[in-house]
Amino acid sequence: MNFRVLLSCLVFAAAATTSTLTTSKTFRWASSGDVTTQDPHGQDESFTKSVNMMIYERLFQPGKDMLATPWLATGLKVTSPTKRVVSLRRDVKFQDGTPLTADDVVFSFERAAKSNQYKTYAIPAGVPKKIDDYTVEFTTAAPNPVGHIYLGEVPIMSKKWAEKNSAVAPQDFSTKEVTFASRNAMGSGPFKLVSYEPGIKTVLEKNPAWWGIKDGRYESNIEIIEYRPITNAATRMAALQSGEIDFVLDPAVQDISKLKEDKNLRVWEGDETRIISITFDQARDELLFSDVKGKNPFKDKRVRMALYQAIDVNAIKTSIMRGLSTPTGLATPSPKAEGIPDAMEKRFAFDPAAAKKLLADAGYPNGFGFTLHCPNDRYVNDEKICVALASMWARIGVTTKVEAMPKAQYFQRTPKKEFSACMQGWGDNNRDAMFTLKPLFHSLNDKGAGDTNYGNFKNAALDDLIDKAELEMDMAKRQTLINQAVELVKNEVHVIPLHRQVIPWVSRANVSLIHRSDNKFAPIWVTIK
């Protein structure tokens, strides 16, 4: 081939490549925080899970209507009160071309059961057993009325990939462990990981071999996804307004009304199934971060109630959340969907005078001091809420130092249960209270309970109610037990519930998407015009 022909071929190839890159739809988005790990069993935090789910899939996943939809599973059959049989799709391949089989499902549930973050889902799902290449049987130790829900909570990994890359064990996120699986990913989902630069950018590309494409589940024209964490809210919005990015997951709530007036933008709103609350160390005999020595004020219900009644939650809704919150007296994400009576939602009264008396009765007439730890890039106005609480508690004589930090650091410390008091956000896709009661309010054990009980409290009566509800197959009796457990958490003030978030998203006007109540962005339903 002569030089001119070669040159013509190179120019044509370059033009073709440029054309492909130009016509490919690249979706750029941002929020204040970042993906904390690529290990799908490493961190049970909603934002990280939402990005992991673009790569790793589950047996059942929420559809557009947020109802559980068969995904990697095609069917579920209950063969006895303790046995469930799952049939798998036969056309699924991991992104390296290997087929997904029962071996991968069994491996994934066994791996998740060893994770401090995911055992709360994997263990109640039951012990997995391969029946054949596309059938897995799960056996629970006792009847589990919501065992089918647990089956949809564990991401499925490739057993061969994990073995090849020494990633058989799940990452221990709390120790800052870095593993191959925490920095690399290889699932069966609609997107493949291209690059992961923590704190800078995460890039994904469409998986052309995804089974969901021929199944009609890929309703998007996105080829490339670029995610950038942008801590400063003003900078995020400036990037959106300039067209540098297409979507912001967490716009500043004070900007929403103005954003609605911008014809180049579109605001998407809806309630989120997430409760924001404050929890206290009720286990140690002396707090780690307090000026009280030799005892723990938070072991006294009167002190916890005093802090509760000193909170003007409506002021938080008005001045900080700009109306985008729903105050509540219950520490569960979606009481109505969970069957909990509306009457139980009522908060204890805002009453600073009563709060001061409770403190005096508890032996703290002059108050005391402690540190409140909070994230500053995870929940809507998280740090601002904590600062407001400190101001309200100061009025009853309690001095509160607020220590806020990025969620990557925060969520490495919360599992250690080392805070005197901290903010906790909890979302629930499953619309069942057991997915809140067992991890948050049961005492810690080796069966997946209490892993996110950051106050580390133990209430024997509460444990008993939760344990009974978990096994009760009569749904009416089960609901009674759940209601009693929720009421006990409320009356004992084990945590102080604040509100449920109302979540606004903002995109460029040419973007169409599905706003989800779990606040998880799903790119398979996004189009760019």
C-alpha positions, 0 to 999 in steps of 0.5 A: 500500500502506498503512502497516499492510500495509507494516509487516506485510510488513516484519515477515514478511520480517524473521522469515523472514530471522531464521528462515533465519539461525537454521536455517542451520548455521554451523560455527566452528573454530580453530587456532593459525595463520592462512591466509597468502594467498588466492592458490591458487598463492601458498604451498605450506603445508598449512594454507593449502592446505586452506582454499584447497581449499574454494574452488579445486578441482583436476583430481584430489583425495583422496577420503575414503580419501585416494586420488586421485579425479577431480574437475574431470577426468572421465578421464585417458588416457596416449597416449604415454610423454610425453603425457597427455590430460585430459577435463574436467567439462562442468557446472562453473562458477566462482562468478561464473557463468562456465563452467570450460573448457580455457582455465582449466586451461591458464592455471592450470598456466602461472601455477603454473609461474611460482610459486616455490611451485608450479612444483615441481608444474606443470613436471613435469606437462608443458606444457598444450595445449588440444585443445578446450573440455573436453580438455587435453593435457599433454606432458612433456620426458621420460617421467614415471612419476608425471606423473598425480600432478602433475596433481592438485597445481595449483589451477584458477583462472578466466583471465577473473577473473585477467585482469580483476583484474590477477592473471595473475601468481602472488603472490610470497609471499616478498617480502610482496607483496599482490595482488588474488588474495592478498586475494580469491578466486573458484574453482569449489569448494563454498565462496565467500569472504565475508571475509578479515581476516588474524589475525582471521577468515575467513568462507566460505559454501556455494556453492549452484551447486557442481556437486558438490551434484547429484553427491552429493559435498556430504555436509554441512549446513554453510552458513557457515564461520567460521575464527578463528586463536587463538594460545593453546592454553588459549584455543582449548580454552576456546572449544571447551568453552564452545560458542563454536566447534565444532572445534579442529584442533590441541589441546594434546597434553598435554590429550588424555587429559582431553579424552577424558573430556569427554562434550561433546567428541569426540577424533579421532586418526590418523597424519599423513603429515608428517615433522618435521626440522631442516635446516642451511645447508650452502652459505654459507662463513660462517653468518649466525647463529653465533659461528663466523667465517670458516667454516661448521661445518654443511658438515662431516658430523661436526658434523651427525652430532654434533647428530643423536646428541645428540638424545634423540628418545624424550624428545621423544616422551614429555615434549613430544609426550605419545606422539603422535609416531613417531620415525624415521630417514628424512626422508620422510612415509610410507616404507611407502607409498613402498616404502622398506624398514622397516630404513632407518627405524632412527635413528642411536644417541642417544650424547652421548659420541660426539657430543662426540668428533665435534665435537672431531674436526671442530675444535670441542672447546669447541662453538660457537653458532648460532641455530635458527629455528622456527615457533611456530604451525604444527606440534605443539609446534614451539617446544617441540621447538626449545627441547628441542633447544637444551637437548640440544645444550647438553650437548655444548657447542653453544649454541643460541639459539631464535628462534620466530615465527608461520608467516606470517613464518616462511614468508616467510623460509624460501624465501630460505634465510637461516637457519643452521638451521631446523625443516621440516615436510613432508607428502605426500598422494601416497605417492610419495617423489619429491614429497619428494626433488625439492623438499627434497633436490635442489639448486636449479635452474630446473626446479622442483627444490630450491625447499624445500631450505632447507639449500641443499646440493648433492650431485651423487650425490644429484642424479643418483639423483633425476634418474634416478628421475624418468625411470625407467619401470621401477618396480622400477628406479625404487624402487631409485634412490629407496631409494638416494637416501633412504639417501644423505640419511640417511647424509650427515645433510643433515637430521636427521629427528625424528618423524612427527606423530600428529594429534589433532583435537577437536570438539563431540560433535554434530559428525561429520567425516572425520579425514584423514592429511594434516591437512586439514579437509574441510567437505564431509564434516562434519555438525552435529546 
